[in-house]
Amino acid sequence: MNIVVNGEQREAEEPLTVAQLLSTLDLRSEQVAVEINLKILDRGDFLTWNLHDGDKVEILSFIGGGCPT
């Protein structure tokens, strides 16, 4: 199946859950937000949400930091 991840075409084997996709990208589910076809997923859905051909996936990473006051 073909999906788009953060604007880049990727080929993936079906079935593929969001959790499996994150694992292949070496991303921890606790540190990201995921949007599929303009729908923001609850973190609890990552294990059961199956991706489908043509899905558009956006993954946003949380980065800590800043300047101490």
C-alpha positions as CSV (number, residue, x, y, z in Angstrom):
1,M,0.0,0.0,0.0
2,N,1.1,3.6,-0.5
3,I,0.8,6.2,2.2
4,V,2.1,9.7,2.6
5,V,4.0,10.4,5.8
6,N,4.8,14.1,6.5
7,G,4.6,14.8,2.8
8,E,6.7,11.9,1.6
9,Q,5.4,8.9,-0.3
10,R,6.1,5.6,1.5
11,E,5.3,2.0,0.6
12,A,4.2,-0.2,3.4
13,E,2.9,-3.7,3.9
14,E,-0.7,-4.2,4.9
15,P,-1.9,-4.5,7.6
16,L,-0.1,-1.7,9.4
17,T,-1.1,0.1,12.5
18,V,-0.1,3.5,13.6
19,A,2.0,2.0,16.4
20,Q,3.8,-0.3,13.9
21,L,4.5,2.7,11.6
22,L,5.9,4.7,14.6
23,S,8.1,1.7,15.5
24,T,9.5,1.5,12.0
25,L,10.3,5.2,12.1
26,D,12.0,4.7,15.6
27,L,9.5,7.1,17.2
28,R,8.0,6.7,20.7
29,S,4.3,7.0,20.8
30,E,4.5,9.0,24.1
31,Q,6.5,11.8,22.3
32,V,4.3,12.3,19.2
33,A,0.9,13.4,18.0
34,V,-0.5,11.7,14.9
35,E,-3.0,13.0,12.4
36,I,-4.6,10.7,9.7
37,N,-6.4,12.4,6.9
38,L,-6.9,15.6,9.0
39,K,-8.2,13.6,12.0
40,I,-6.0,13.8,15.2
41,L,-5.8,10.4,16.8
42,D,-6.0,9.6,20.5
43,R,-2.8,8.0,21.7
44,G,-4.9,5.0,22.8
45,D,-5.9,4.3,19.2
46,F,-2.3,3.9,17.9
47,L,-2.3,0.1,18.5
48,T,-5.6,-0.6,16.8
49,W,-5.8,2.1,14.0
50,N,-5.1,0.4,10.7
51,L,-3.6,2.5,7.9
52,H,-5.1,2.2,4.4
53,D,-3.8,2.8,0.9
54,G,-3.8,6.5,0.2
55,D,-3.8,7.6,3.8
56,K,-2.1,10.9,4.6
57,V,-0.2,10.8,7.9
58,E,1.2,13.7,9.8
59,I,3.5,13.0,12.8
60,L,4.4,15.8,15.1
61,S,7.2,15.4,17.6
62,F,7.3,17.1,21.0
63,I,10.6,18.8,21.8
64,G,11.4,20.1,25.2
65,G,13.7,23.0,25.8
66,G,13.7,26.6,26.2
67,C,15.5,29.1,28.3
68,P,15.5,28.8,32.1
69,T,14.5,32.0,33.9
